[in-house]
Amino acid sequence: MAVAKTKDLRALPRDELQKRLETYRREMLELGDNPKKGMNLRRAIARILTLMNEKGKVPAKAPAAKKAAEKKVK
């Protein structure tokens, strides 16, 4: 399976990201003597985990930060 780019991964829902994560981890276990593929898979796993983390978090203080930034501009 080819490793997807971040731009393509951002468009996917969380459950599809979870499926890809499982697939990439399974590929890591079955990895042969190809260090380049292992490096690419590790990066893809980290990329997916980061995106899943971003989608899971909701900015709690975003409106207050925006108001503070507006006050500094005025």
C-alpha positions in Angstrom: 0.0 0.0 0.0 1.3 3.4 -0.9 1.7 6.0 1.8 -0.8 8.9 1.5 0.1 12.5 1.7 -1.1 14.7 4.6 -3.4 16.7 2.3 -5.2 13.5 1.3 -5.4 12.2 4.8 -7.0 15.4 6.2 -10.0 14.8 4.0 -10.6 11.3 5.5 -13.0 10.7 8.4 -11.6 9.5 11.7 -12.7 5.9 11.2 -10.9 5.7 7.9 -7.7 7.1 9.5 -8.0 4.4 12.1 -8.2 1.7 9.4 -5.2 3.1 7.6 -3.3 3.2 10.9 -4.0 -0.4 11.6 -2.9 -1.3 8.0 0.4 0.6 8.3 1.2 -1.0 11.7 0.5 -4.4 10.2 2.9 -3.6 7.4 5.5 -2.6 9.9 5.3 -6.0 11.5 5.7 -7.8 8.1 8.5 -5.5 7.0 11.4 -7.2 5.3 14.9 -5.9 4.6 13.8 -2.5 3.2 14.8 0.2 5.6 13.4 3.0 3.4 9.9 1.5 3.5 10.1 1.2 7.3 11.0 4.9 7.6 8.1 5.9 5.3 5.7 3.7 7.3 6.9 5.2 10.6 6.3 8.7 9.3 2.9 7.8 7.9 1.9 6.4 11.3 3.1 9.5 13.0 1.2 11.7 10.5 -2.0 9.8 11.0 -1.7 9.9 14.8 -1.2 13.7 14.6 -4.2 14.2 12.4 -6.3 12.0 14.7 -5.2 14.1 17.7 -6.1 17.3 15.9 -9.5 16.1 15.0 -10.2 14.9 18.5 -9.4 18.2 20.1 -11.7 21.2 20.2 -10.2 24.6 20.9 -11.8 25.6 24.2 -10.5 29.2 24.4 -10.4 30.2 20.8 -13.0 33.0 21.1 -11.2 34.6 24.0 -7.9 34.5 22.2 -9.5 36.1 19.2 -10.9 38.9 21.4 -7.5 39.5 22.9 -5.9 39.7 19.5 -8.5 42.2 18.4 -7.8 44.4 21.4 -4.1 44.5 20.6 -4.8 45.6 17.0 -7.0 48.5 18.1 
